[in-house]
Amino acid sequence: MLESKVFTNGSTTPPKPVRDALGIKAGDRVRYVISEKGVQVFKILSEKVVADEPALCEAREAAEKVLDENRSLPRKLK
């Protein structure tokens, strides 16, 4: 099991095995998707990569739809 500390400003550093699994490095951005099943973390792909790959573009659109549908969920979880 992996864990990291959350500081008073809300920041945290994902453990190295998590960064490696996601392929993230300093300066990259991640997206958090909250659902009834839990929270998922995704590396945000650059617009250039997404624009060049139709399958990635389709997956991104599907993820954005899920995000839009669940925007009120964090308020419900409080």
Secondary structure, DSSP 8 states (H G I E B T S, - for coil): -------TTS-----HHHHHHHT--TT--EEEEEETTEEEEEE---HHHHHH-HHHHHHHHHHHHHHHHTTTHHHHH-
